[in-house]
Structures are given as structure tokens and as C-alpha cells.
Amino acid sequence: MNQRGIMNPLLIPLILAGLLCIGMSVATYLYYTKFVDQRDNVDAKIERAVDLATTDQKTKLETEFREKEKLPNKTYTTPSIYGSVKLTFPKTWSSFVNDSGSTLDYYAHPDVVPSKGVNYALRMSVSEKQFATEAKRYEQLVKRGDLTAQSITVAGTTGTRFDGLLKKDQEGILVMFPLRDTTLKVWTENKDYKGDFESILKLLTFVP
């Protein structure tokens, strides 16, 4: 301001020029920093990108191979006294059957069937207990919210499907049906095999 209180007309352009200069300096610095980073690290970044793409592709191919290896499926059919239950499962799984003559327990798992200490990929049983008695075992788990229950129909027979925590450290899916004066149960004890189990359910058959 001069002595008469009038602003110097050159002051505003000077301020704007200063701000523009500062802005250009910041932009130049950021651009240069990015340029240096790209120049010094581009090879490493390309290598990481290639490694990531290679890992993803390898994982995808391994998954596809495992799925193809499961085909064609194998089947197991129980004796007629147990309702001729037919299970269709991946051919890469092994199975074991314990038939007492009045009850039957079936186990299946990828590669080999461990004798214990594992949550099996597939279980099936025919017990002498009636359906209502077997279903009652899971009522408390449903009330507690550990399991969800819904109806399911197979071979014209309506049963119950349970999803969730079947017991401690055992999350899976279980279906049960009245089978004459016995109860048929089919389930997976391991959530990692839910996809396989859904396919098994679609092909499940038995004679009521």
C-alpha cells in the first residue's frame, strides 16, 4: 500500500506467480520422485507381478487338475437290508465299511481313510434307532444356534438337513431320513468338503 492507501497493481500478479511457482515445484518434485521410483524399482516390480501371476496360474491349474482327477466317480451301494443306499463320490477317495449285520457305518476320505483323528469327508450310517430319536439328538444344537435345520426330500422320502457345528471342532452338513424302522444318516464332518458333499447329495438314492 502506498501512502494514499492504494494497492500496488503489481502485487496480485506477483502473489499468483509465486503460488504458481510453488505449485509447479511440488508437482515437479512428485513427478521426479515417481520417476526415480519407477526407474530404480521397475525390474523388481515386474518380477513381483510375474511371480504373482505365475502363482495364481499355478493355483488355478492345480485346482482344475484336482477336480478332473475326481472323475469318473466311484459308487458304493449298501446291501438291500439297509435300503440299497447308493453313494456316488470322487474316485480319488478311499472308503471303509463296518457292517455288523444290523447296523452299518461307512467312511470315505481322499486318498486313504484314517482310523481316527480326522474329520471325515463323507460318512454314512444306518442305525437301529428310529428317526424321531435320532433327530432329537440335534434339537438342542438347533436351539442354541449351532445348527440350522430344514427339510429335504430324497427318493420320495422327507428327512431333515442340518448345517453347522455338528459337534465340537466338527463343522459340516448332515442329512437324515426315516428308512423303514431304522434311520439313514449321510454327512460330512469337514467344511472343506461341502462342495463335494453337495454333489454327493444330488446323486444320493435309496429304497425306502
Order of alpha helices (4+ residues) and beta strands (2+ residues): alpha-beta-beta-beta-beta-beta-alpha-alpha-beta-beta-beta-beta-alpha
